[in-house]
Amino acid sequence: MKFGWTSTISTASSVAASAAVAAVIALRHRGLAGGTEEMIRAALTMIAFLFVPPLVGFSYLNAASLGRTDLPRWRRGLGLLSMVTLSVAWIIYAILQILPFAQTRPDFLSFVSLGWLTTILSWTVLAGLFALALRGAARTQMLAAALLLWAWIEAGIFV
């Protein structure tokens, strides 16, 4: 068993993703004070916005370092599909979060509905399931990235 930067990143990302999911569950099921709720939502937004792309990148590097003979072709394909799906979901959701600050007309984002969020959330869950085809640190990092993105999307939904 070797330890290095991959195991450190995997462990830290798993802890951060678990904490993010626990925070979202606390937001949904407990009545938190207004300032506390906004602080948690802002922290989840920043953490997911900043850490999902590097986790996907590290996951790709770890999967590529395994070599082509370690995994069957279909598992490598599902792992790569997981990375692409999660990256696209992150990009679309990040754009949807940034665009309201740049709008010039009030009806600029009127096409964005709950259906868009449902689609992005479904892509995130699907990417997490596809990540199970990976092995080692790549799997852990992709699952952590999927959980972080899921927590970010859920934190952005106000009930």
C-alpha positions as CSV (number, residue, x, y, z in Angstrom):
1,M,0.0,0.0,0.0
2,K,1.6,3.2,-1.1
3,F,0.8,6.6,0.2
4,G,1.3,9.8,-1.7
5,W,-0.5,12.8,-3.0
6,T,-3.2,10.6,-4.6
7,S,-4.2,9.0,-1.3
8,T,-4.1,12.4,0.5
9,I,-6.3,14.0,-2.2
10,S,-8.7,11.1,-2.1
11,T,-9.0,11.2,1.7
12,A,-9.4,14.9,1.9
13,S,-11.9,15.0,-1.0
14,S,-14.0,12.2,0.6
15,V,-14.1,14.0,3.9
16,A,-15.1,17.3,2.2
17,A,-17.8,15.6,0.1
18,S,-19.2,13.8,3.1
19,A,-19.3,17.1,5.1
20,A,-21.0,18.9,2.1
21,V,-23.7,16.2,1.9
22,A,-24.2,16.4,5.7
23,A,-24.5,20.2,5.5
24,V,-27.1,19.9,2.7
25,I,-29.1,17.4,4.7
26,A,-29.0,19.7,7.7
27,L,-30.2,22.6,5.5
28,R,-33.1,20.5,4.2
29,H,-34.3,19.0,7.5
30,R,-33.5,21.4,10.2
31,G,-34.6,25.0,10.8
32,L,-31.3,26.8,10.8
33,A,-31.0,30.5,11.5
34,G,-30.9,32.7,8.4
35,G,-27.3,33.8,8.7
36,T,-26.1,30.2,9.3
37,E,-28.0,28.9,6.4
38,E,-26.7,31.5,4.0
39,M,-23.1,30.9,5.3
40,I,-23.4,27.2,4.6
41,R,-24.9,27.8,1.2
42,A,-22.1,30.2,0.3
43,A,-19.4,27.9,1.6
44,L,-20.8,24.9,-0.4
45,T,-20.9,27.1,-3.5
46,M,-17.3,28.1,-3.2
47,I,-16.0,24.7,-2.3
48,A,-17.8,22.9,-5.1
49,F,-17.0,25.7,-7.7
50,L,-13.3,25.5,-6.8
51,F,-12.7,21.8,-6.1
52,V,-14.8,19.8,-8.6
53,P,-12.6,20.6,-11.7
54,P,-9.3,19.7,-10.0
55,L,-10.8,16.5,-8.6
56,V,-12.0,15.5,-12.1
57,G,-8.5,16.3,-13.4
58,F,-6.7,14.3,-10.7
59,S,-9.1,11.5,-11.3
60,Y,-8.2,11.5,-15.0
61,L,-4.5,11.5,-14.2
62,N,-4.9,8.6,-11.8
63,A,-7.0,6.6,-14.3
64,A,-4.5,7.3,-17.1
65,S,-1.6,6.2,-14.9
66,L,-3.2,2.8,-14.4
67,G,-2.5,1.9,-18.0
68,R,-4.7,0.4,-20.7
69,T,-4.4,-3.2,-19.6
70,D,-5.5,-2.9,-16.0
71,L,-9.2,-2.3,-16.8
72,P,-11.4,-3.7,-19.5
73,R,-12.4,-1.3,-22.3
74,W,-16.0,-0.9,-21.1
75,R,-14.9,0.1,-17.6
76,R,-12.4,2.7,-19.0
77,G,-15.2,4.0,-21.3
78,L,-17.6,4.3,-18.4
79,G,-15.0,6.1,-16.3
80,L,-14.2,8.5,-19.1
81,L,-17.9,9.1,-19.7
82,S,-18.3,9.8,-15.9
83,M,-15.6,12.5,-16.2
84,V,-17.1,14.1,-19.3
85,T,-20.6,14.0,-17.9
86,L,-19.6,15.6,-14.6
87,S,-17.5,18.2,-16.3
88,V,-20.4,19.2,-18.6
89,A,-22.8,19.3,-15.7
90,W,-20.3,21.5,-13.7
91,I,-19.8,23.9,-16.7
92,I,-23.5,24.3,-17.3
93,Y,-24.4,24.8,-13.7
94,A,-21.5,27.3,-13.2
95,I,-22.6,29.3,-16.2
96,L,-26.2,29.3,-14.9
97,Q,-24.8,30.6,-11.5
98,I,-22.6,33.3,-13.1
99,L,-25.0,34.6,-15.8
100,P,-27.5,36.4,-13.5
101,F,-24.7,38.8,-12.5
102,A,-24.1,39.7,-16.2
103,Q,-27.7,40.1,-17.3
104,T,-28.9,43.3,-18.9
105,R,-32.6,42.4,-19.2
106,P,-34.9,41.1,-16.5
107,D,-36.2,38.2,-18.6
108,F,-32.7,37.1,-19.7
109,L,-32.8,33.8,-17.7
110,S,-36.5,33.1,-18.0
111,F,-35.8,29.8,-19.9
112,V,-34.1,28.3,-16.8
113,S,-36.5,26.2,-14.9
114,L,-36.6,23.4,-12.5
115,G,-36.3,21.1,-15.4
116,W,-32.8,22.3,-16.1
117,L,-31.8,21.7,-12.5
118,T,-33.4,18.3,-12.6
119,T,-31.4,17.4,-15.7
120,I,-28.1,18.7,-14.3
121,L,-28.8,16.8,-11.0
122,S,-29.5,13.6,-12.9
123,W,-26.3,14.0,-14.9
124,T,-24.4,14.4,-11.6
125,V,-26.0,11.2,-10.2
126,L,-25.3,9.3,-13.4
127,A,-21.7,10.5,-13.4
128,G,-21.3,9.2,-9.8
129,L,-22.7,5.8,-10.8
130,F,-20.4,5.6,-13.9
131,A,-17.5,6.5,-11.6
132,L,-17.9,3.1,-9.9
133,A,-16.3,1.6,-13.0
134,L,-13.0,3.2,-12.1
135,R,-10.5,1.8,-9.7
136,G,-8.4,3.2,-6.8
137,A,-8.0,6.9,-6.2
138,A,-9.7,7.8,-9.5
139,R,-12.9,6.2,-8.3
140,T,-12.8,8.0,-4.9
141,Q,-12.0,11.3,-6.5
142,M,-14.8,11.1,-9.0
143,L,-17.3,10.1,-6.4
144,A,-16.2,13.0,-4.2
145,A,-16.5,15.4,-7.2
146,A,-20.0,14.1,-7.9
147,L,-21.1,14.4,-4.3
148,L,-19.7,18.0,-4.1
149,L,-21.5,19.0,-7.3
150,W,-24.7,17.4,-6.0
151,A,-24.4,19.3,-2.8
152,W,-23.8,22.5,-4.6
153,I,-26.9,22.1,-6.8
154,E,-29.0,21.0,-3.8
155,A,-27.7,24.0,-1.8
156,G,-28.8,26.3,-4.6
157,I,-32.4,25.1,-4.4
158,F,-34.4,27.2,-2.0
159,V,-37.6,25.6,-0.7
